[in-house]
Amino acid sequence: MSVYESRYRPLREEKVERAFMDNAKIMTRFEIGKSISGKWSKIPLIFAAFFLFIALTSLPALLILPEDDFVTNLEFFSSFFLTPREGPGSLIWLHVAIINSGLIATDLGDNTFNLYLTKMKLKTYFISKVIASIVLTFLGLPLVAFAYFIVAIYKRGLPIFPFNWNLIGQYFVILSKLVLFTIFIVFLYSSVILLFSAYTKKSINAGVLFIVYLIASSVIFDGILYDTTGFEPFRLLSPLTSMYIVFTNFFTREVISTGQFPTLEKESPDLVPYAVGMVILYALLSLFLTYKRLQFLRRD
Amino acid sequence: MTGISFDSVSKFYGEVVGLNDVTFSIPKGITGLVGSNGAGKTTTLKMCVALLKPDLGTVTVNDEPIWGNLGYLSRIGYATEKDKLYNWMTGEEFLDWNGKFYQMEPKELETRKMEILELMNLREAKDRRIAGYSRGMRQRIKIGQALLNNPDIIFVDEPMSGTDPLGRYTIAETFRRLQKEEGKSIILSSHVLHELERLSSWVLVLENGKLVAEGTIHGIRLALSDIPQHLVISSPNISQLVSFIVSEVDELKRVDENKIEVAVRKRRNFEKMLLDLQQEKSIEITEFYSVDGDLSSIYQLLKKRDSASWRYIA
């Protein structure tokens, strides 16, 4: 009797399904742990904590504001951490460039990519990396934004005793905006970094390429082409500018009681639907190209 | 048989042909894949472990396709050619991490891990980082991870590459034990032909993406009947022996007083003739061996041929 025939027991369908899910979970957990414990990973996390600390120290000034002003300021400060371009924006890039850049690159550098593919399907591998990238991106400033929001409304006093439906509704709107824009920004960054990570064996290269791509596309399309031609759709070719257009139109940022921050004007309101479409397209295209790249690497 | 069959399989890398219409089945035991760089060895192994899909033809296991067959994947082990692994992990952590993908119970994984560390002679080094391992130790931990799931079939790409003699011995002994004691089938590709010769019961010779020979090493040499085999014969009655065989050989040269080297095309017939001479004419033969019957020589002979026009099955 042949060796194979005597031992071969095909996995039952449900066990195959379980293996698919289990391996995806194992891989995702491993990647998150590995990325966070990396040598340089502490830097953006420390910066994020520092930002939160600074924001919280200025919280008492907000808490004594009248209700309407408090709500406006709450939206401003919570969304401040998600600003795509200025200020905290660069910290989000840094965070993603440092923490997420090794997600695929280290597997290629360490030759473990093919090893994994003999233990799981390419789809499992890919999905694990996408989920890990999303979670890791969220663990930076987006998490700080939510933390700030929750701490602020808790310190202000929950509008439950007595019920203040108007305030609850306003909080809900801000929270919904934060959730939607977080999904938006996290989806784009976590997809683009995966693409760069799949094209190099060194995570530092992927990180640098990611930042260069964001800045260069912004300078070329928004800074040079748009400024010289005045043709607005050029701006959409920069993912950062597209996100910025959505950001300035999405959040209310006109009324700043403290007077410390300039009011941001709504950028190209007519382009918002296109900007949303372009960001989604960038993210989906990045994911598609990453998957294609992985398929190619498997043959290598 | 292992159940693995290649049926008219071709693989193209752009304009480069990785495998060119190959058909074979892999028998149980230890099978060696022989070929020069770019011959198609790694492509063959990658197809066996479902890392590559054929462009033409089918690769099956017990008539089921290998591609996407998780049931099959859970019962094979694969050690890649490259030995750079997660250097920041210890040997034990590396095995532990790889074992997680097989849905093993923690206790079962722990036991299996220790068995493998013992088998691969790495127990002492289990807590050291892989970065500090020698090349041979890296090869062994890499092979070790391929054994975690207690696979029925193990595929190993260049297992002897960069290893010292002790490392080679450990790896070779491990393969022998796995095959003899546990009945596992092992498919190896290697440039170290003499090691492969000692280990393999069956070889597949690939050249330029084509399968040019398959069989036992002895069988392939016999099948190369159009190329004379060189045999050395020693006898105290050498002159008498020469008078009987001179008409049956292609070449004959005297090595020393009692020793000759002959070139023959039909070795089996020649061996029978020698046996008859020993029995009927009482000619004593003290030494008889082939000088080009080893895998390395056979491989050199095969390489000289036009691989497009012939194939040896023995």
Interface residues (C-beta under 8 A of the other chain):
Chain A: S2 V3 Y4 E5 R7 Y8 R9 P10 L11 K15 V16 R18 A19 F20 D22 N23 I26 F30 G109 D110 N111 T112 N114 L115 Y116 L117 T118 K119 M120 K121 R298 R299
Chain B: M1 T2 G3 I4 Y13 K28 K46 V49 A50 L51 L52 V61 N62 E64 G68 L70 G71 Y72 L73 S74 R75 I76 Y78 T80 K82 D83 K84 L85 Y86 N87 W97 N98 K100 F101 Y102 Q103 Q145 D152 I153 G183 K184 S185
